[in-house]
């Protein structure tokens, strides 16, 4: 049988799921799979950067432009690519790829079709979308979710069978030993400035916390459509210079190393890569108890979990942690140990490789 694995994804920039693919696909090639990538895109600058980085890592990329959400010419190009590649496995990522890729894979009779679900999305609550998404998912023989929390969300929101998902967590590379915590009351939040990231909740919580701990400072790294609105809320809450909007930051690990804690106030999170990055840098995390975050943050051991969209609870967790620096240091140390032991890149690739081989073996025996 062919050892070709054709991954299909709609990529517009590089964030959690794309960073995952940039490490997973070269690792799978190193394990003997002939991994290739069909790149659906809309000519975004971030899409071109993703394609370049994946190609530089040794993964062949074929780009297919999507002029419209549903474009028959793009689908025809993808179908021709699938038929030409004759993959043993076709593996889709995110919504566009599910609809285009799984359909093309079924028509081309690809032996094993795999779909990975990556995140929370507001459109998943629409009944029409849920019905369509469940329908196209039946074209995949193997369903993967990036966390147990995401699998539950998909069951509750769209009516999927939670037990039908295999769980494959993202992995992270081990960086050098982080510097010891130098003290201070600086907090850091990293994320796109979009509603689901819950930055408004954090600002309201910070306004409560700073009344008890006036030396607190908060840096927000990231950009997005809500920046102006969030800056206005900062002023409205009277936070002044205590809050800084850093914009997009390259090498965010260095910023994490200077923080007393990293805050992840998301309203929904399929995995929570920022929490894992903070853990790898040996920093405690205060996060919403939602989605995949409880699988990364071991509450009371590596960080603190609080109810989503609850500013008073988040404020209390912040104040408690900055008043107990020894506890924060212990959390950070335990967080790094756990990140390296349970969320390595090798573990992620090993799990994916094993799922491929097990699913192909089952098909061969039927």
PAMITOR-932447 format. One record per residue (C-alpha): residue number from 1; residue in one letter; x, y, z. Coordinates in nm, 2 decimals. Example, Ala and Ser with C-alpha at 12.3 -4.5 7.8 and 13.67 -1.06 7.14 Angstrom:
% PAMITOR-932447
PT seq type      x      y      z
PT   1    a   1.23  -0.45   0.78
PT   2    s   1.37  -0.11   0.71
END
This chain:
% PAMITOR-932447
PT seq type      x      y      z
PT   1    x   0.00   0.00   0.00
PT   2    x   0.11   0.36  -0.06
PT   3    x   0.28   0.54   0.22
PT   4    x   0.16   0.88   0.10
PT   5    x  -0.03   1.09   0.36
PT   6    x  -0.20   1.39   0.22
PT   7    x  -0.29   1.65   0.48
PT   8    x  -0.54   1.92   0.37
PT   9    x  -0.58   2.25   0.55
PT  10    x  -0.72   2.60   0.51
PT  11    x  -0.44   2.83   0.64
PT  12    x  -0.45   3.21   0.66
PT  13    x  -0.18   3.26   0.92
PT  14    x   0.02   3.09   1.18
PT  15    x  -0.14   3.03   1.52
PT  16    x  -0.21   2.72   1.73
PT  17    x  -0.32   2.47   1.47
PT  18    x  -0.08   2.59   1.21
PT  19    x   0.22   2.58   1.45
PT  20    x   0.11   2.22   1.53
PT  21    x   0.12   2.12   1.17
PT  22    x   0.47   2.29   1.12
PT  23    x   0.61   2.04   1.38
PT  24    x   0.39   1.74   1.33
PT  25    x   0.42   1.69   0.95
PT  26    x   0.80   1.69   0.94
PT  27    x   0.80   1.45   1.24
PT  28    x   0.57   1.21   1.05
PT  29    x   0.80   1.22   0.75
PT  30    x   1.09   1.13   0.98
PT  31    x   0.89   0.82   1.08
PT  32    x   0.87   0.70   0.72
PT  33    x   0.55   0.85   0.59
PT  34    x   0.55   1.04   0.26
PT  35    x   0.37   1.34   0.40
PT  36    x   0.24   1.61   0.17
PT  37    x   0.02   1.92   0.22
PT  38    x  -0.26   2.06   0.01
PT  39    x  -0.28   2.42   0.12
PT  40    x  -0.62   2.59   0.07
PT  41    x  -0.58   2.97   0.10
PT  42    x  -0.70   3.31   0.00
PT  43    x  -0.36   3.47  -0.08
PT  44    x  -0.32   3.60   0.28
PT  45    x   0.04   3.70   0.37
PT  46    x   0.04   3.46   0.66
PT  47    x  -0.06   3.18   0.43
PT  48    x   0.24   3.23   0.22
PT  49    x   0.46   3.23   0.52
PT  50    x   0.32   2.90   0.64
PT  51    x   0.37   2.74   0.30
PT  52    x   0.73   2.86   0.29
PT  53    x   0.81   2.73   0.64
PT  54    x   0.65   2.40   0.57
PT  55    x   0.84   2.36   0.24
PT  56    x   1.16   2.46   0.42
PT  57    x   1.10   2.17   0.66
PT  58    x   1.09   1.93   0.37
PT  59    x   0.72   1.88   0.33
PT  60    x   0.59   1.92  -0.03
PT  61    x   0.32   2.18  -0.05
PT  62    x   0.06   2.24  -0.33
PT  63    x  -0.13   2.56  -0.29
PT  64    x  -0.50   2.58  -0.40
PT  65    x  -0.66   2.92  -0.39
PT  66    x  -1.02   2.96  -0.27
PT  67    x  -1.17   3.26  -0.44
PT  68    x  -1.50   3.18  -0.27
PT  69    x  -1.61   2.97   0.03
PT  70    x  -1.76   2.71  -0.20
PT  71    x  -1.56   2.71  -0.53
PT  72    x  -1.61   2.42  -0.77
PT  73    x  -1.28   2.50  -0.95
PT  74    x  -1.08   2.47  -0.63
PT  75    x  -1.26   2.15  -0.54
PT  76    x  -1.18   2.01  -0.89
PT  77    x  -0.81   2.10  -0.84
PT  78    x  -0.80   1.93  -0.51
PT  79    x  -0.97   1.62  -0.64
PT  80    x  -0.72   1.60  -0.93
PT  81    x  -0.44   1.63  -0.67
PT  82    x  -0.58   1.35  -0.46
PT  83    x  -0.62   1.12  -0.76
PT  84    x  -0.27   1.19  -0.87
PT  85    x  -0.11   1.14  -0.53
PT  86    x  -0.31   0.82  -0.46
PT  87    x  -0.26   0.85  -0.08
PT  88    x  -0.32   0.58   0.17
PT  89    x  -0.43   0.84   0.41
PT  90    x  -0.60   1.18   0.36
PT  91    x  -0.60   1.39   0.68
PT  92    x  -0.80   1.71   0.70
PT  93    x  -0.77   2.00   0.95
PT  94    x  -1.04   2.27   1.01
PT  95    x  -1.38   2.33   0.85
PT  96    x  -1.29   2.41   0.49
PT  97    x  -1.06   2.11   0.46
PT  98    x  -1.32   1.88   0.61
PT  99    x  -1.58   1.98   0.35
PT 100    x  -1.34   1.99   0.05
PT 101    x  -1.09   1.73   0.15
PT 102    x  -1.32   1.45   0.30
PT 103    x  -1.55   1.48   0.00
PT 104    x  -1.26   1.46  -0.25
PT 105    x  -1.11   1.17  -0.05
PT 106    x  -1.44   0.98  -0.06
PT 107    x  -1.48   1.03  -0.44
PT 108    x  -1.12   0.92  -0.50
PT 109    x  -1.17   0.62  -0.27
PT 110    x  -0.88   0.70  -0.04
PT 111    x  -0.85   0.40   0.19
PT 112    x  -0.83   0.59   0.52
PT 113    x  -0.98   0.94   0.57
PT 114    x  -0.90   1.12   0.90
PT 115    x  -1.03   1.45   1.03
PT 116    x  -0.88   1.66   1.32
PT 117    x  -1.10   1.91   1.50
PT 118    x  -0.90   2.20   1.64
PT 119    x  -1.12   2.46   1.81
PT 120    x  -1.42   2.63   1.95
PT 121    x  -1.62   2.84   1.69
PT 122    x  -1.93   3.04   1.74
PT 123    x  -2.08   2.91   1.41
PT 124    x  -2.08   2.56   1.54
PT 125    x  -2.40   2.64   1.74
PT 126    x  -2.60   2.70   1.42
PT 127    x  -2.82   2.40   1.36
PT 128    x  -2.77   2.40   0.98
PT 129    x  -2.39   2.40   1.02
PT 130    x  -2.40   2.13   1.29
PT 131    x  -2.61   1.90   1.06
PT 132    x  -2.38   1.96   0.77
PT 133    x  -2.06   1.91   0.98
PT 134    x  -2.19   1.58   1.13
PT 135    x  -2.28   1.47   0.78
PT 136    x  -1.94   1.53   0.62
PT 137    x  -1.77   1.38   0.93
PT 138    x  -1.92   1.05   0.84
PT 139    x  -1.68   1.04   0.54
PT 140    x  -1.39   1.01   0.79
PT 141    x  -1.31   0.67   0.94
PT 142    x  -1.10   0.83   1.21
PT 143    x  -1.20   1.14   1.41
PT 144    x  -0.94   1.32   1.62
PT 145    x  -0.99   1.60   1.87
PT 146    x  -0.70   1.80   2.02
PT 147    x  -0.84   1.77   2.37
PT 148    x  -1.11   1.58   2.56
PT 149    x  -1.26   1.92   2.64
PT 150    x  -1.30   1.99   2.27
PT 151    x  -1.46   1.65   2.22
PT 152    x  -1.72   1.73   2.49
PT 153    x  -1.78   2.07   2.34
PT 154    x  -1.85   1.92   2.00
PT 155    x  -2.09   1.66   2.15
PT 156    x  -2.28   1.93   2.34
PT 157    x  -2.28   2.19   2.06
PT 158    x  -2.31   1.98   1.74
PT 159    x  -2.44   1.65   1.86
PT 160    x  -2.12   1.44   1.79
PT 161    x  -2.06   1.13   1.99
PT 162    x  -1.78   1.23   2.23
PT 163    x  -1.66   0.87   2.25
PT 164    x  -1.60   0.86   1.87
PT 165    x  -1.30   1.10   1.90
PT 166    x  -0.94   0.99   1.96
PT 167    x  -0.75   1.25   2.16
PT 168    x  -0.42   1.38   2.03
PT 169    x  -0.28   1.68   2.23
PT 170    x  -0.05   1.93   2.07
PT 171    x   0.32   1.90   2.16
PT 172    x   0.59   2.15   2.25
PT 173    x   0.97   2.15   2.20
PT 174    x   1.18   2.16   2.51
PT 175    x   1.37   2.49   2.53
PT 176    x   1.67   2.57   2.75
PT 177    x   1.62   2.58   3.12
PT 178    x   1.43   2.90   3.20
PT 179    x   1.59   3.16   3.43
PT 180    x   1.46   3.15   3.79
PT 181    x   1.18   3.38   3.87
PT 182    x   1.33   3.72   3.96
PT 183    x   1.02   3.84   4.15
PT 184    x   0.77   4.11   4.07
PT 185    x   0.40   4.15   4.01
PT 186    x   0.39   4.16   3.63
PT 187    x   0.12   3.95   3.46
PT 188    x   0.11   3.85   3.10
PT 189    x  -0.17   3.76   2.86
PT 190    x  -0.09   3.63   2.51
PT 191    x  -0.36   3.60   2.24
PT 192    x  -0.55   3.74   1.95
PT 193    x  -0.77   4.03   2.05
PT 194    x  -1.10   3.86   1.96
PT 195    x  -1.41   3.79   2.17
PT 196    x  -1.34   3.42   2.25
PT 197    x  -1.01   3.51   2.42
PT 198    x  -1.19   3.68   2.70
PT 199    x  -0.96   3.98   2.73
PT 200    x  -1.25   4.20   2.85
PT 201    x  -1.30   3.96   3.14
PT 202    x  -0.93   3.98   3.23
PT 203    x  -0.94   4.37   3.23
PT 204    x  -1.24   4.37   3.46
PT 205    x  -1.07   4.12   3.69
PT 206    x  -0.75   4.32   3.68
PT 207    x  -0.94   4.63   3.78
PT 208    x  -1.06   4.44   4.09
PT 209    x  -0.72   4.29   4.17
PT 210    x  -0.52   4.61   4.14
PT 211    x  -0.73   4.77   4.42
PT 212    x  -0.59   4.51   4.65
PT 213    x  -0.24   4.49   4.50
PT 214    x  -0.16   4.84   4.36
PT 215    x   0.18   4.73   4.22
PT 216    x   0.03   4.49   3.98
PT 217    x   0.10   4.54   3.61
PT 218    x  -0.05   4.36   3.31
PT 219    x   0.10   4.32   2.96
PT 220    x  -0.12   4.20   2.68
PT 221    x   0.07   4.06   2.38
PT 222    x  -0.13   4.01   2.06
PT 223    x  -0.34   4.21   1.81
PT 224    x  -0.68   4.18   1.66
PT 225    x  -1.00   4.36   1.57
PT 226    x  -1.10   4.43   1.94
PT 227    x  -0.78   4.63   2.02
PT 228    x  -0.95   4.97   2.01
PT 229    x  -1.25   4.85   2.21
PT 230    x  -1.02   4.69   2.47
PT 231    x  -0.80   5.00   2.50
PT 232    x  -1.12   5.21   2.56
PT 233    x  -1.23   4.97   2.83
PT 234    x  -0.89   5.00   2.99
PT 235    x  -0.93   5.37   3.01
PT 236    x  -1.29   5.34   3.13
PT 237    x  -1.18   5.12   3.42
PT 238    x  -0.92   5.37   3.52
PT 239    x  -0.63   5.13   3.47
PT 240    x  -0.39   5.39   3.31
PT 241    x  -0.03   5.28   3.28
PT 242    x  -0.09   4.96   3.47
PT 243    x  -0.19   4.79   3.14
PT 244    x   0.02   4.78   2.83
PT 245    x  -0.09   4.66   2.49
PT 246    x   0.23   4.52   2.33
PT 247    x   0.08   4.43   1.99
PT 248    x   0.22   4.12   1.82
PT 249    x   0.53   3.99   1.99
PT 250    x   0.79   3.76   1.84
PT 251    x   0.96   3.53   2.08
PT 252    x   0.69   3.54   2.34
PT 253    x   0.88   3.30   2.56
PT 254    x   1.11   3.58   2.67
PT 255    x   0.81   3.78   2.78
PT 256    x   0.68   3.48   2.98
PT 257    x   1.00   3.45   3.16
PT 258    x   0.96   3.80   3.30
PT 259    x   0.60   3.73   3.43
PT 260    x   0.49   3.63   3.77
PT 261    x   0.20   3.44   3.60
PT 262    x   0.05   3.40   3.26
PT 263    x  -0.33   3.45   3.24
PT 264    x  -0.54   3.26   2.99
PT 265    x  -0.90   3.40   3.03
PT 266    x  -1.05   3.23   2.73
PT 267    x  -1.43   3.18   2.69
PT 268    x  -1.36   2.88   2.47
PT 269    x  -1.03   2.70   2.39
PT 270    x  -0.99   2.38   2.19
PT 271    x  -0.65   2.32   2.35
PT 272    x  -0.47   2.63   2.49
PT 273    x  -0.12   2.64   2.34
PT 274    x  -0.03   2.96   2.53
PT 275    x  -0.08   2.77   2.86
PT 276    x   0.15   2.50   2.74
PT 277    x   0.41   2.75   2.62
PT 278    x   0.40   2.92   2.96
PT 279    x   0.44   2.58   3.14
PT 280    x   0.74   2.50   2.92
PT 281    x   0.90   2.83   3.03
PT 282    x   0.84   2.73   3.39
PT 283    x   0.57   2.99   3.47
PT 284    x   0.24   2.93   3.65
PT 285    x  -0.09   2.98   3.46
PT 286    x  -0.42   3.11   3.57
PT 287    x  -0.68   2.99   3.32
PT 288    x  -1.04   2.94   3.25
PT 289    x  -1.18   2.60   3.33
PT 290    x  -1.29   2.55   2.98
PT 291    x  -1.21   2.32   2.68
PT 292    x  -0.86   2.18   2.68
PT 293    x  -0.72   2.41   2.94
PT 294    x  -0.79   2.18   3.24
PT 295    x  -0.59   1.91   3.06
PT 296    x  -0.28   2.14   3.05
PT 297    x  -0.32   2.32   3.39
PT 298    x  -0.32   2.09   3.68
PT 299    x  -0.53   2.29   3.92
PT 300    x  -0.34   2.35   4.25
PT 301    x  -0.02   2.19   4.12
PT 302    x   0.09   2.37   3.81
PT 303    x  -0.15   2.67   3.81
PT 304    x  -0.50   2.77   3.90
PT 305    x  -0.83   2.72   3.71
PT 306    x  -1.12   2.96   3.75
PT 307    x  -1.48   2.97   3.60
PT 308    x  -1.50   3.13   3.26
PT 309    x  -1.62   3.49   3.23
PT 310    x  -1.60   3.54   3.61
PT 311    x  -1.39   3.86   3.69
PT 312    x  -1.42   3.83   4.07
PT 313    x  -1.29   3.47   4.07
PT 314    x  -1.01   3.56   3.83
PT 315    x  -0.92   3.86   4.04
PT 316    x  -0.90   3.65   4.36
PT 317    x  -0.68   3.39   4.19
PT 318    x  -0.44   3.67   4.07
PT 319    x  -0.42   3.83   4.41
PT 320    x  -0.36   3.50   4.59
PT 321    x  -0.08   3.39   4.35
PT 322    x   0.11   3.72   4.36
PT 323    x   0.09   3.72   4.74
PT 324    x   0.25   3.38   4.75
PT 325    x   0.56   3.39   4.53
PT 326    x   0.70   3.07   4.67
PT 327    x   0.38   2.89   4.56
PT 328    x   0.40   3.05   4.22
PT 329    x   0.76   2.93   4.18
PT 330    x   0.66   2.58   4.28
PT 331    x   0.37   2.58   4.03
PT 332    x   0.61   2.69   3.75
PT 333    x   0.86   2.42   3.83
PT 334    x   0.59   2.15   3.83
PT 335    x   0.44   2.30   3.51
PT 336    x   0.77   2.26   3.32
PT 337    x   0.82   1.91   3.44
PT 338    x   0.47   1.81   3.33
PT 339    x   0.49   1.99   3.00
PT 340    x   0.81   1.81   2.90
PT 341    x   0.69   1.47   3.03
PT 342    x   0.34   1.47   2.89
PT 343    x   0.33   1.72   2.60
PT 344    x   0.64   1.66   2.40
PT 345    x   0.65   1.68   2.02
PT 346    x   0.76   1.32   2.00
PT 347    x   0.46   1.21   2.20
PT 348    x   0.22   1.39   1.97
PT 349    x   0.38   1.24   1.66
PT 350    x   0.41   0.89   1.81
PT 351    x   0.03   0.90   1.89
PT 352    x  -0.06   1.02   1.54
PT 353    x   0.17   0.76   1.38
PT 354    x   0.02   0.48   1.60
PT 355    x  -0.34   0.58   1.51
PT 356    x  -0.26   0.57   1.14
PT 357    x  -0.11   0.23   1.16
PT 358    x  -0.38   0.09   1.38
PT 359    x  -0.66   0.22   1.15
PT 360    x  -0.49   0.09   0.84
PT 361    x  -0.44  -0.25   1.00
PT 362    x  -0.81  -0.26   1.09
PT 363    x  -0.91  -0.18   0.74
PT 364    x  -0.68  -0.44   0.60
PT 365    x  -0.82  -0.71   0.82
PT 366    x  -1.19  -0.63   0.73
END
